Amino acid sequence: MAFQNHFPAVFVHGVYGWGPEEGIDQKMPYWGVSSGNLMAFLNDRGYESYALSVGPVSSAWDRACEIYACLTGTTVDYGAAHSARNNHRRFGRTYEKPLFEGFSPEKKIHLIGHSFGGSSVRMFACLMAFGSEEERQATPEGELSGLFVGGKADWISSVTTLCAPHNGSQLINLSEKIHLMPLVKRVTLDWVSTVGRTPLQSGFVDFHLEQFGANNTPGKRDLRDFFQVRRVLNRTTDSVQVDLMKQGNEEMNARLRIVPSICYYSYYFNCVSRVGRADRFRATDADFGFLREMANLVLRFYRRDMLAGRLSYDDLAGDGLVHISSATHPKNEPFKLFDPENIERGIWQVMPEQRGDHGTAIGLFAPPERTHAFYLELMSLLAKTEEKTDKSARVDA
């Protein structure tokens, strides 16, 4: 098939998400959910598109390492220094062949991440461009992963984030405020440590946590003791929960840098609307014609304060899980409102507001025509990005 986009689009799921490697994706695709398989839809319409499977509860660093191995057809290398610091195995599963042939400066990619997938692709882009000095210093000669070498900024055309928690999550902030994080962490650890030992792990879900021994590395039998896994996971700071909490998120943002040669786009969704006076509001999804409160459980926690007027529109505006101010851009990186006549590299271009909640962005309970129209418009933008940025790069050279 002759594709309309010169560079393929690579989609990365969010927390507790899944990709095509998991059996659940055959029943309910992450990308498209109730709107149908989005990858099939885009490919059928001439847009080369791929969805990745990465650790659903893993840190942005570990996910970036998995993205690299999947794209290059290599063994996942989490880094000598990183693995030693976090008390887990350095190597994960091996991908016998790359996601597609030809990944290089001649066939660069468009990265698209939903929710924490947005944080993951930011980490991946940063490592591709700048590598890791810590890993370069700690790794024996001849063993360094190409991801940590750096110098591969020109392998990526664009980074697009959808509902990404660039500056943290409303849900995590609320959980910390009402002291729910220990319970959330305990349930997650018990679930991962238990299901990683069942047929579900290989047939329906995949935690991609073989570095901790929580599940077998594909092709090997190397599970750690249940209680050992739980102790290690309980102590580690190498997890999505830490990356999303205030301190962990700030530390991650301090490590990441925007790449000057890459185009960055951020989409935010908003399911909170003003009603009448500026200090009154409600959660709604008028665009779809029905109330979406059940899809916004966080807003239900806030109901009493909302009705009592103790919270303002600005306190709650967002998709129910990620605040607008977090989804637009990392606070330590440059940004501007999107201008279709002036697409730039090395700066976050904030797209116009989308109505809906956190799940709307991937087609959850959304009309198929709405979801398809959104992604066709995005693919058109990325094709335009290729044309404009390639021309700009030739001028810069």
C-alpha beads as a LAMMPS data file, in Angstrom:
LAMMPS data file: protein, C-alpha beads

397 atoms
396 bonds

1 atom types
1 bond types

-500.0 500.0 xlo xhi
-500.0 500.0 ylo yhi
-500.0 500.0 zlo zhi

Masses

1 110.0

Atoms # bond

1 1 1 0.000 0.000 0.000
2 1 1 1.200 3.512 -0.813
3 1 1 0.816 5.552 2.376
4 1 1 -0.150 9.211 2.462
5 1 1 2.259 9.930 5.315
6 1 1 5.942 9.628 4.423
7 1 1 6.836 8.934 8.076
8 1 1 4.923 6.328 10.139
9 1 1 2.937 7.265 13.245
10 1 1 3.724 5.310 16.448
11 1 1 1.100 5.321 19.223
12 1 1 1.954 4.735 22.914
13 1 1 -0.749 3.924 25.484
14 1 1 -1.159 5.300 28.993
15 1 1 -1.232 3.890 32.536
16 1 1 -2.964 0.505 32.877
17 1 1 -3.214 0.501 29.092
18 1 1 -2.301 -2.160 26.583
19 1 1 -1.125 -2.657 23.038
20 1 1 -1.531 -5.186 20.221
21 1 1 0.733 -7.741 21.970
22 1 1 -1.949 -8.235 24.623
23 1 1 -4.980 -10.450 24.096
24 1 1 -7.297 -7.800 25.502
25 1 1 -6.515 -5.604 22.488
26 1 1 -8.245 -8.114 20.203
27 1 1 -11.439 -7.751 22.230
28 1 1 -11.164 -4.069 23.060
29 1 1 -8.417 -2.115 21.282
30 1 1 -6.876 0.588 23.442
31 1 1 -6.731 2.937 20.466
32 1 1 -10.374 3.271 19.465
33 1 1 -11.941 1.305 22.351
34 1 1 -15.690 1.505 21.712
35 1 1 -15.141 3.396 18.437
36 1 1 -13.409 0.465 16.718
37 1 1 -9.758 -0.376 16.041
38 1 1 -8.128 2.963 15.250
39 1 1 -4.908 1.471 13.825
40 1 1 -6.895 -0.546 11.295
41 1 1 -8.983 2.503 10.417
42 1 1 -5.947 4.741 9.819
43 1 1 -3.990 2.150 7.862
44 1 1 -7.010 1.421 5.674
45 1 1 -7.131 5.127 4.826
46 1 1 -3.492 5.285 3.846
47 1 1 -1.824 6.448 7.059
48 1 1 0.950 4.104 8.206
49 1 1 0.246 3.664 11.908
50 1 1 1.462 1.332 14.659
51 1 1 0.501 0.839 18.303
52 1 1 3.119 -0.242 20.850
53 1 1 2.854 -2.412 23.953
54 1 1 4.830 -1.134 26.955
55 1 1 4.682 -1.602 30.728
56 1 1 1.272 -0.392 31.967
57 1 1 2.614 0.490 35.437
58 1 1 6.253 1.114 34.517
59 1 1 8.173 4.388 34.812
60 1 1 8.653 6.709 31.854
61 1 1 12.344 5.649 31.711
62 1 1 11.564 1.929 31.538
63 1 1 8.868 2.549 28.945
64 1 1 11.297 4.581 26.805
65 1 1 13.740 1.661 26.858
66 1 1 10.964 -0.688 25.756
67 1 1 9.931 1.664 22.933
68 1 1 13.512 1.680 21.630
69 1 1 13.853 -2.115 21.681
70 1 1 10.508 -2.577 19.940
71 1 1 11.349 -0.046 17.217
72 1 1 14.838 -1.431 16.592
73 1 1 14.233 -5.150 17.075
74 1 1 16.676 -5.537 19.978
75 1 1 16.746 -6.634 23.631
76 1 1 15.321 -4.168 26.133
77 1 1 18.237 -2.580 28.023
78 1 1 17.090 -0.550 31.035
79 1 1 20.634 0.731 31.588
80 1 1 23.426 -0.466 33.864
81 1 1 23.282 2.541 36.192
82 1 1 19.488 2.805 36.236
83 1 1 18.988 -0.906 36.928
84 1 1 21.566 -0.992 39.736
85 1 1 20.015 2.051 41.395
86 1 1 16.523 0.552 41.228
87 1 1 17.492 -3.003 42.177
88 1 1 16.115 -4.703 39.086
89 1 1 17.484 -6.647 36.149
90 1 1 19.207 -4.723 33.416
91 1 1 17.759 -6.632 30.458
92 1 1 14.187 -7.467 29.509
93 1 1 12.587 -9.202 26.584
94 1 1 14.049 -9.488 23.093
95 1 1 12.236 -8.318 19.975
96 1 1 13.321 -10.578 17.122
97 1 1 12.418 -7.997 14.490
98 1 1 11.691 -4.257 14.527
99 1 1 8.175 -2.863 14.559
100 1 1 8.724 -1.862 10.935
101 1 1 11.714 -1.829 8.618
102 1 1 13.914 1.200 8.064
103 1 1 13.630 3.270 11.270
104 1 1 16.300 5.932 10.665
105 1 1 16.755 9.609 9.747
106 1 1 15.419 8.676 6.305
107 1 1 12.324 7.062 7.851
108 1 1 11.754 9.002 11.038
109 1 1 8.583 8.702 13.107
110 1 1 5.718 10.684 14.534
111 1 1 5.241 9.792 18.215
112 1 1 1.725 10.009 19.693
113 1 1 1.165 9.355 23.403
114 1 1 -2.063 9.301 25.371
115 1 1 -2.017 10.146 29.092
116 1 1 1.231 8.792 30.609
117 1 1 2.121 7.671 27.106
118 1 1 2.785 11.378 26.548
119 1 1 5.375 11.399 29.343
120 1 1 6.869 8.206 27.903
121 1 1 7.376 9.618 24.398
122 1 1 8.897 12.787 25.863
123 1 1 11.416 10.639 27.727
124 1 1 12.118 8.579 24.610
125 1 1 12.663 11.662 22.432
126 1 1 14.998 13.201 25.005
127 1 1 17.103 10.040 25.302
128 1 1 17.223 9.590 21.525
129 1 1 18.566 13.124 21.165
130 1 1 20.858 13.487 24.171
131 1 1 21.390 9.959 25.477
132 1 1 22.426 9.478 29.109
133 1 1 25.814 10.529 30.438
134 1 1 25.247 8.436 33.562
135 1 1 24.738 5.307 31.452
136 1 1 27.716 6.142 29.250
137 1 1 29.918 6.343 32.330
138 1 1 28.543 3.181 33.975
139 1 1 28.392 0.818 30.994
140 1 1 31.297 -1.412 29.952
141 1 1 32.741 -0.677 26.521
142 1 1 30.787 -2.278 23.722
143 1 1 27.628 -2.817 25.810
144 1 1 25.971 0.599 25.639
145 1 1 22.449 0.700 24.224
146 1 1 22.027 2.925 21.187
147 1 1 19.317 4.776 23.111
148 1 1 21.856 6.038 25.654
149 1 1 24.392 7.042 23.016
150 1 1 22.126 9.868 21.872
151 1 1 22.611 11.756 18.621
152 1 1 19.361 10.451 17.120
153 1 1 17.163 13.536 17.265
154 1 1 16.723 13.374 13.493
155 1 1 15.021 9.970 13.804
156 1 1 11.889 11.720 15.172
157 1 1 9.752 14.180 13.235
158 1 1 7.156 15.078 15.876
159 1 1 5.834 14.383 19.366
160 1 1 2.084 14.673 20.011
161 1 1 0.577 14.289 23.474
162 1 1 -3.100 13.712 24.289
163 1 1 -4.289 14.462 27.842
164 1 1 -0.707 14.055 29.084
165 1 1 0.071 14.739 32.771
166 1 1 3.077 16.935 31.985
167 1 1 2.858 18.584 35.398
168 1 1 1.108 15.827 37.335
169 1 1 -2.408 14.423 37.567
170 1 1 -5.563 15.636 39.307
171 1 1 -6.302 12.052 40.281
172 1 1 -2.895 11.510 41.896
173 1 1 -3.058 14.872 43.657
174 1 1 -6.484 13.993 45.049
175 1 1 -5.293 10.520 46.093
176 1 1 -2.363 12.065 47.965
177 1 1 -4.628 14.656 49.582
178 1 1 -7.021 12.060 51.020
179 1 1 -4.226 9.557 51.755
180 1 1 -5.322 6.971 49.196
181 1 1 -1.915 6.446 47.552
182 1 1 -0.779 3.656 49.930
183 1 1 -3.984 1.743 49.169
184 1 1 -3.649 2.319 45.414
185 1 1 -0.043 1.122 45.531
186 1 1 -0.911 -1.961 47.598
187 1 1 -3.730 -3.017 45.251
188 1 1 -1.450 -2.516 42.241
189 1 1 1.363 -4.574 43.778
190 1 1 -0.962 -7.430 44.743
191 1 1 -2.555 -7.451 41.299
192 1 1 0.759 -7.411 39.414
193 1 1 2.466 -9.930 41.682
194 1 1 -0.472 -12.340 41.444
195 1 1 -1.593 -12.089 37.815
196 1 1 2.025 -12.172 36.613
197 1 1 2.016 -15.851 37.616
198 1 1 -1.195 -16.868 35.845
199 1 1 -2.121 -17.740 32.237
200 1 1 -3.720 -14.284 32.042
201 1 1 -0.222 -12.814 31.881
202 1 1 0.606 -14.387 28.551
203 1 1 -2.854 -14.646 27.091
204 1 1 -4.758 -11.493 27.995
205 1 1 -2.587 -8.920 29.788
206 1 1 1.150 -8.303 29.972
207 1 1 2.780 -6.180 32.667
208 1 1 6.200 -6.028 30.957
209 1 1 7.774 -6.259 34.425
210 1 1 10.272 -9.032 33.851
211 1 1 13.012 -6.637 35.039
212 1 1 11.483 -7.049 38.526
213 1 1 10.777 -10.757 38.044
214 1 1 7.042 -10.091 38.344
215 1 1 6.414 -12.114 35.202
216 1 1 8.450 -14.435 33.003
217 1 1 10.611 -12.948 30.291
218 1 1 9.091 -14.269 27.055
219 1 1 10.915 -17.474 26.173
220 1 1 12.310 -17.910 29.693
221 1 1 11.042 -19.026 33.073
222 1 1 12.543 -16.585 35.532
223 1 1 9.873 -15.471 37.999
224 1 1 11.094 -14.220 41.356
225 1 1 9.538 -15.245 44.642
226 1 1 6.136 -13.554 45.121
227 1 1 7.133 -11.828 48.362
228 1 1 10.522 -10.781 46.997
229 1 1 8.845 -9.142 44.017
230 1 1 6.412 -7.371 46.276
231 1 1 9.197 -6.076 48.548
232 1 1 11.243 -4.798 45.617
233 1 1 8.280 -3.132 43.930
234 1 1 7.164 -1.587 47.214
235 1 1 10.563 0.056 47.734
236 1 1 11.307 1.121 44.181
237 1 1 10.978 4.653 42.884
238 1 1 11.033 3.252 39.346
239 1 1 7.273 3.238 38.766
240 1 1 4.484 5.232 37.200
241 1 1 3.065 6.168 40.613
242 1 1 6.285 7.944 41.565
243 1 1 6.573 9.679 38.187
244 1 1 3.033 11.051 38.580
245 1 1 3.335 12.235 42.182
246 1 1 4.343 15.850 42.725
247 1 1 7.978 15.315 43.707
248 1 1 8.607 12.548 41.188
249 1 1 6.998 14.530 38.399
250 1 1 9.119 17.588 39.174
251 1 1 12.272 15.471 39.214
252 1 1 11.369 13.919 35.869
253 1 1 10.679 17.313 34.291
254 1 1 14.020 18.585 35.576
255 1 1 15.791 15.748 33.712
256 1 1 13.937 16.159 30.427
257 1 1 14.764 18.668 27.719
258 1 1 12.873 19.732 24.645
259 1 1 14.604 18.717 21.394
260 1 1 15.122 21.714 19.047
261 1 1 14.635 19.737 15.833
262 1 1 11.315 18.092 16.822
263 1 1 7.791 19.519 16.435
264 1 1 5.755 19.227 19.654
265 1 1 1.949 19.297 19.771
266 1 1 -0.246 19.001 22.860
267 1 1 -3.987 18.345 22.925
268 1 1 -6.025 18.896 26.064
269 1 1 -9.625 17.845 26.695
270 1 1 -12.090 19.619 28.965
271 1 1 -15.324 18.175 30.378
272 1 1 -16.073 21.031 32.793
273 1 1 -18.196 23.920 31.566
274 1 1 -19.126 27.277 33.030
275 1 1 -22.845 27.807 33.600
276 1 1 -24.051 31.372 33.937
277 1 1 -21.806 33.319 36.301
278 1 1 -18.071 32.709 36.184
279 1 1 -18.046 31.041 39.605
280 1 1 -20.639 28.425 38.614
281 1 1 -19.908 25.344 36.532
282 1 1 -20.911 21.765 35.862
283 1 1 -19.421 18.612 34.391
284 1 1 -20.971 17.960 31.010
285 1 1 -20.358 16.673 27.545
286 1 1 -22.909 18.595 25.548
287 1 1 -21.099 17.864 22.294
288 1 1 -22.053 14.202 22.588
289 1 1 -25.540 14.866 23.901
290 1 1 -25.336 12.977 27.192
291 1 1 -23.865 13.415 30.645
292 1 1 -20.520 11.725 31.173
293 1 1 -20.247 11.840 34.980
294 1 1 -19.431 8.131 35.271
295 1 1 -16.399 8.628 33.063
296 1 1 -15.222 11.379 35.405
297 1 1 -15.007 9.715 38.795
298 1 1 -12.642 12.406 40.068
299 1 1 -15.348 15.025 39.583
300 1 1 -17.680 12.968 41.761
301 1 1 -15.213 13.265 44.641
302 1 1 -15.435 17.027 44.235
303 1 1 -19.259 17.169 44.073
304 1 1 -19.828 18.570 47.578
305 1 1 -17.167 21.257 47.210
306 1 1 -18.506 22.104 43.760
307 1 1 -22.029 22.619 45.036
308 1 1 -20.805 24.561 48.059
309 1 1 -18.858 26.884 45.787
310 1 1 -15.511 26.093 47.436
311 1 1 -13.903 25.139 44.125
312 1 1 -13.713 27.340 41.065
313 1 1 -13.858 26.466 37.394
314 1 1 -10.088 26.905 37.204
315 1 1 -9.615 24.357 40.000
316 1 1 -11.382 21.621 38.039
317 1 1 -11.061 22.506 34.355
318 1 1 -9.673 19.504 32.527
319 1 1 -10.521 15.997 31.431
320 1 1 -11.356 14.664 34.899
321 1 1 -7.911 13.138 35.444
322 1 1 -5.527 15.767 34.076
323 1 1 -5.895 19.515 34.580
324 1 1 -5.714 21.830 31.559
325 1 1 -2.589 23.508 32.926
326 1 1 -0.875 20.109 33.069
327 1 1 -2.008 18.792 29.689
328 1 1 -0.936 21.828 27.666
329 1 1 2.847 21.753 28.199
330 1 1 5.568 21.043 30.774
331 1 1 5.887 24.186 32.857
332 1 1 9.646 24.408 32.347
333 1 1 9.502 24.252 28.544
334 1 1 8.564 26.907 25.933
335 1 1 5.096 26.939 24.386
336 1 1 2.761 28.904 22.150
337 1 1 -0.800 28.577 20.861
338 1 1 -0.953 26.589 17.655
339 1 1 -0.734 28.598 14.437
340 1 1 -1.283 26.457 11.314
341 1 1 0.585 29.033 9.246
342 1 1 3.634 28.975 11.489
343 1 1 4.519 25.428 12.535
344 1 1 7.720 25.526 14.569
345 1 1 10.204 23.064 15.976
346 1 1 11.532 23.000 19.535
347 1 1 8.457 24.521 21.160
348 1 1 5.163 23.118 22.463
349 1 1 2.319 24.104 20.175
350 1 1 -0.885 23.977 22.221
351 1 1 -3.826 22.839 20.129
352 1 1 -7.376 24.246 20.501
353 1 1 -9.498 22.846 23.330
354 1 1 -11.281 19.549 22.701
355 1 1 -14.572 18.828 24.448
356 1 1 -14.689 15.560 26.367
357 1 1 -12.906 13.656 29.099
358 1 1 -9.748 11.595 29.459
359 1 1 -11.237 8.612 27.629
360 1 1 -12.747 10.634 24.801
361 1 1 -9.245 11.114 23.384
362 1 1 -8.978 7.382 22.592
363 1 1 -12.597 6.834 21.568
364 1 1 -14.040 5.589 24.873
365 1 1 -17.849 5.978 24.686
366 1 1 -17.336 8.453 21.859
367 1 1 -19.173 8.291 18.520
368 1 1 -16.896 6.617 15.936
369 1 1 -17.328 9.461 13.474
370 1 1 -16.091 11.938 16.099
371 1 1 -13.037 9.831 16.957
372 1 1 -12.202 9.159 13.315
373 1 1 -12.532 12.812 12.335
374 1 1 -10.180 13.840 15.154
375 1 1 -7.452 11.402 14.139
376 1 1 -7.774 12.080 10.408
377 1 1 -7.262 15.756 11.203
378 1 1 -4.225 14.858 13.324
379 1 1 -2.757 12.714 10.523
380 1 1 -3.260 15.593 8.111
381 1 1 -1.403 17.892 10.511
382 1 1 1.505 15.452 10.801
383 1 1 1.735 15.194 7.011
384 1 1 1.843 18.979 6.888
385 1 1 4.510 18.907 9.593
386 1 1 6.717 16.713 7.432
387 1 1 6.501 19.162 4.551
388 1 1 7.085 22.316 6.597
389 1 1 9.799 21.014 8.902
390 1 1 11.725 19.290 6.120
391 1 1 11.722 22.557 4.174
392 1 1 12.791 24.450 7.312
393 1 1 15.575 21.960 8.010
394 1 1 16.964 22.417 4.507
395 1 1 16.976 26.197 5.005
396 1 1 18.727 25.848 8.378
397 1 1 21.356 23.620 6.819

Bonds

1 1 1 2
2 1 2 3
3 1 3 4
4 1 4 5
5 1 5 6
6 1 6 7
7 1 7 8
8 1 8 9
9 1 9 10
10 1 10 11
11 1 11 12
12 1 12 13
13 1 13 14
14 1 14 15
15 1 15 16
16 1 16 17
17 1 17 18
18 1 18 19
19 1 19 20
20 1 20 21
21 1 21 22
22 1 22 23
23 1 23 24
24 1 24 25
25 1 25 26
26 1 26 27
27 1 27 28
28 1 28 29
29 1 29 30
30 1 30 31
31 1 31 32
32 1 32 33
33 1 33 34
34 1 34 35
35 1 35 36
36 1 36 37
37 1 37 38
38 1 38 39
39 1 39 40
40 1 40 41
41 1 41 42
42 1 42 43
43 1 43 44
44 1 44 45
45 1 45 46
46 1 46 47
47 1 47 48
48 1 48 49
49 1 49 50
50 1 50 51
51 1 51 52
52 1 52 53
53 1 53 54
54 1 54 55
55 1 55 56
56 1 56 57
57 1 57 58
58 1 58 59
59 1 59 60
60 1 60 61
61 1 61 62
62 1 62 63
63 1 63 64
64 1 64 65
65 1 65 66
66 1 66 67
67 1 67 68
68 1 68 69
69 1 69 70
70 1 70 71
71 1 71 72
72 1 72 73
73 1 73 74
74 1 74 75
75 1 75 76
76 1 76 77
77 1 77 78
78 1 78 79
79 1 79 80
80 1 80 81
81 1 81 82
82 1 82 83
83 1 83 84
84 1 84 85
85 1 85 86
86 1 86 87
87 1 87 88
88 1 88 89
89 1 89 90
90 1 90 91
91 1 91 92
92 1 92 93
93 1 93 94
94 1 94 95
95 1 95 96
96 1 96 97
97 1 97 98
98 1 98 99
99 1 99 100
100 1 100 101
101 1 101 102
102 1 102 103
103 1 103 104
104 1 104 105
105 1 105 106
106 1 106 107
107 1 107 108
108 1 108 109
109 1 109 110
110 1 110 111
111 1 111 112
112 1 112 113
113 1 113 114
114 1 114 115
115 1 115 116
116 1 116 117
117 1 117 118
118 1 118 119
119 1 119 120
120 1 120 121
121 1 121 122
122 1 122 123
123 1 123 124
124 1 124 125
125 1 125 126
126 1 126 127
127 1 127 128
128 1 128 129
129 1 129 130
130 1 130 131
131 1 131 132
132 1 132 133
133 1 133 134
134 1 134 135
135 1 135 136
136 1 136 137
137 1 137 138
138 1 138 139
139 1 139 140
140 1 140 141
141 1 141 142
142 1 142 143
143 1 143 144
144 1 144 145
145 1 145 146
146 1 146 147
147 1 147 148
148 1 148 149
149 1 149 150
150 1 150 151
151 1 151 152
152 1 152 153
153 1 153 154
154 1 154 155
155 1 155 156
156 1 156 157
157 1 157 158
158 1 158 159
159 1 159 160
160 1 160 161
161 1 161 162
162 1 162 163
163 1 163 164
164 1 164 165
165 1 165 166
166 1 166 167
167 1 167 168
168 1 168 169
169 1 169 170
170 1 170 171
171 1 171 172
172 1 172 173
173 1 173 174
174 1 174 175
175 1 175 176
176 1 176 177
177 1 177 178
178 1 178 179
179 1 179 180
180 1 180 181
181 1 181 182
182 1 182 183
183 1 183 184
184 1 184 185
185 1 185 186
186 1 186 187
187 1 187 188
188 1 188 189
189 1 189 190
190 1 190 191
191 1 191 192
192 1 192 193
193 1 193 194
194 1 194 195
195 1 195 196
196 1 196 197
197 1 197 198
198 1 198 199
199 1 199 200
200 1 200 201
201 1 201 202
202 1 202 203
203 1 203 204
204 1 204 205
205 1 205 206
206 1 206 207
207 1 207 208
208 1 208 209
209 1 209 210
210 1 210 211
211 1 211 212
212 1 212 213
213 1 213 214
214 1 214 215
215 1 215 216
216 1 216 217
217 1 217 218
218 1 218 219
219 1 219 220
220 1 220 221
221 1 221 222
222 1 222 223
223 1 223 224
224 1 224 225
225 1 225 226
226 1 226 227
227 1 227 228
228 1 228 229
229 1 229 230
230 1 230 231
231 1 231 232
232 1 232 233
233 1 233 234
234 1 234 235
235 1 235 236
236 1 236 237
237 1 237 238
238 1 238 239
239 1 239 240
240 1 240 241
241 1 241 242
242 1 242 243
243 1 243 244
244 1 244 245
245 1 245 246
246 1 246 247
247 1 247 248
248 1 248 249
249 1 249 250
250 1 250 251
251 1 251 252
252 1 252 253
253 1 253 254
254 1 254 255
255 1 255 256
256 1 256 257
257 1 257 258
258 1 258 259
259 1 259 260
260 1 260 261
261 1 261 262
262 1 262 263
263 1 263 264
264 1 264 265
265 1 265 266
266 1 266 267
267 1 267 268
268 1 268 269
269 1 269 270
270 1 270 271
271 1 271 272
272 1 272 273
273 1 273 274
274 1 274 275
275 1 275 276
276 1 276 277
277 1 277 278
278 1 278 279
279 1 279 280
280 1 280 281
281 1 281 282
282 1 282 283
283 1 283 284
284 1 284 285
285 1 285 286
286 1 286 287
287 1 287 288
288 1 288 289
289 1 289 290
290 1 290 291
291 1 291 292
292 1 292 293
293 1 293 294
294 1 294 295
295 1 295 296
296 1 296 297
297 1 297 298
298 1 298 299
299 1 299 300
300 1 300 301
301 1 301 302
302 1 302 303
303 1 303 304
304 1 304 305
305 1 305 306
306 1 306 307
307 1 307 308
308 1 308 309
309 1 309 310
310 1 310 311
311 1 311 312
312 1 312 313
313 1 313 314
314 1 314 315
315 1 315 316
316 1 316 317
317 1 317 318
318 1 318 319
319 1 319 320
320 1 320 321
321 1 321 322
322 1 322 323
323 1 323 324
324 1 324 325
325 1 325 326
326 1 326 327
327 1 327 328
328 1 328 329
329 1 329 330
330 1 330 331
331 1 331 332
332 1 332 333
333 1 333 334
334 1 334 335
335 1 335 336
336 1 336 337
337 1 337 338
338 1 338 339
339 1 339 340
340 1 340 341
341 1 341 342
342 1 342 343
343 1 343 344
344 1 344 345
345 1 345 346
346 1 346 347
347 1 347 348
348 1 348 349
349 1 349 350
350 1 350 351
351 1 351 352
352 1 352 353
353 1 353 354
354 1 354 355
355 1 355 356
356 1 356 357
357 1 357 358
358 1 358 359
359 1 359 360
360 1 360 361
361 1 361 362
362 1 362 363
363 1 363 364
364 1 364 365
365 1 365 366
366 1 366 367
367 1 367 368
368 1 368 369
369 1 369 370
370 1 370 371
371 1 371 372
372 1 372 373
373 1 373 374
374 1 374 375
375 1 375 376
376 1 376 377
377 1 377 378
378 1 378 379
379 1 379 380
380 1 380 381
381 1 381 382
382 1 382 383
383 1 383 384
384 1 384 385
385 1 385 386
386 1 386 387
387 1 387 388
388 1 388 389
389 1 389 390
390 1 390 391
391 1 391 392
392 1 392 393
393 1 393 394
394 1 394 395
395 1 395 396
396 1 396 397
